[in-house]
């Protein structure tokens, strides 16, 4: 019994570390790659690929290596991996040129946590196989459920316990210490596992006896055929596609935060635990009807409210739908699991499917699709796989054929509806494209409106607009009108004469419209597609009379390498999803900005947002530097000009006289506020969950 406990504790600890490191390391490198939600997609791809490599290693070790050599090789790799700790990525890996950073993300993750993550990935299947060899027991699938429970606990604890209390550096140190403890336990387990079970023991196969599906029970002990292997891969791939694409969907209009990374992953793992714990937790009579509702509901939510459904409905709706879809995929996997002697092959095929799903979403989709089309495709694929899963059930012909026909027609109807909605969303578009940083679209509103306008959108969020009326063509629109916080600040400094202005985030180029002859405007932009759009489909930038230049690359990295720019004003208007990337709001970021500002310069932070209250973050950075932070909330009523948008800007400066300038007369202005227990953000600490709880829709 003690030996069983050793296997269980080692597997549990390995699974906990395996999934605790995912949000930890992804959050550390997030600022290096623009703070985009796609950083998590690329990170998930890395985790899935290394998981596949770990399962392949376990399979090859068990099948082709003697027990003694398994012990030697695995212990040697564990010792080498401990020598690579702690898991703090080197700043030398930060990108130096603009473009798609997916492969650089994979590289930095490989260099930082590659070998430890590889060995953690191999632990569960390897130790389960060792346990079967040592004891002859048929209980390894219970150990698989225990492994997933450890993973689940790690994910839940990160946003609620670890992230709010520890800086990223200390998280990495704590994880590294835990990994050393795991390595020691794994060495002991390997030593205990060096022997073999009695000859009669391997004949036990309780997994088959526990199977209720007649067709599965008849073949569970046989060597899996090609069709069975393929179906394992497809079920796992579909669940993986839905995991990553639903995460993207939920993060698109909020922010790339660990909480929204963790929720889908927790649900994904919970379905694994339930499916492999007991077949009674996956009753087909319940989950197949729920799947029909989930597929239809999720496709509907994708296009509801102009593709901008409130997170009050979107997050619980997509979460529930993902749970049902993954429960069906993993439930069908569990019903088709093989005898214990084939378990490493089973895990290998499951991890292969997960990796293929990640490759499809993170590598192929951004270059093939112009929108997040992988989600509706994944939902349709889930419906098709469910049809294949029930096709050979041992039901009477009277019951089976109506079910098959009805399900097939339902999948066809779902595909037709999704195709029509997707086509409708493309109507009126002048341009649409997608890259690592997300989908961009340019649309002209109907000319029958009072103010025909051309709008740039990132996902469902507008990032600038230009009036099509020649008389108003160069009117500053959307969040940048003359009564907005940035408009008032620019007017105040320009009243003193020629100015130097820095702008982080190009968008449609609306802010460059303020540039006059004699002014100097420098614009920092990370997305090459944005630069292309601003210079071809909008004319603000080309029309501006200032000495202007667009500097490509991450703004912080570019500013770090520049000599002091002596800006009169520096505007931070870079958005990923619906929020400024975290690394542009920290104390260290503010210090960098003020190095480039004149002593009486103004730092203007655009924090307009539906779901995050970024005001305390700005105030925390201002107070750390001894500056004053004023909030200007420009609320636009429905009966006002439609080309203006409500906006919230925080202006940070040590020169309070600016706020007495004529442009600030009657401005809706107030000092920034901060909750009593708010912890200021640094490059080493941020907690988006805290400000998500503060936000009001």
Secondary structure, DSSP 8 states (H G I E B T S, - for coil): -HHHHHHHHHHHHHHHHHHHHHHHHHHHHHGGGTT-THHHHHHHHHHHHHHHHHHHHHHHHHHHS-HHHHHHHHHHHHHHHHHT-S----GGGS--S-S--HHHHHHHHHHHHHHHHHHHHHHHHHHHHHHHHHH--S-HHHHHHHHHHHHHHHHHHIIIIITTTS-HHHHHHHHHHHHHHHHHHHHHHHHHTTS---TTGGG--HHHHT---HHHHHHTTS---HHHHHHHHHHHHHHHHHHHHHHHHHHHTS---HHHHHHHHHHHHHHHHHHHH-GGGS-HHHHHHHHHHHHHHHHHHHHTTTT---HHHHHHHHHHHHHHHHHHHHHHHHHT---GGGHHHHHHHHHHHHHHHHHIIIIIHHHH-SSSHHHHHHHHHHHHHHHHHHHT----HHHHHHHHHHHHHHHHHHHHHHHHHHHHHHTTEEEEEEETTEEEEEEE--TTSTT-EEEEEETTEEEEEEE-SGGGTT---BTTSTTSHHHHHHHHHHTTSS-EEEEE--TTSTGGGG--TT-EEEEEE--HHHHHHHHHT--HHHH--SEEEEEES-HHHHHHHS----EEEEEE---BTTB--GGGSSHHHHHHHHHHEEEEEEEEEE---SS---HHHHHHHHHHTT-EEEEEEE---TTS-TTB--EEEEEEES-GGGGGSGGGTT--EEE----TT----BTTB--HHHHHHH---
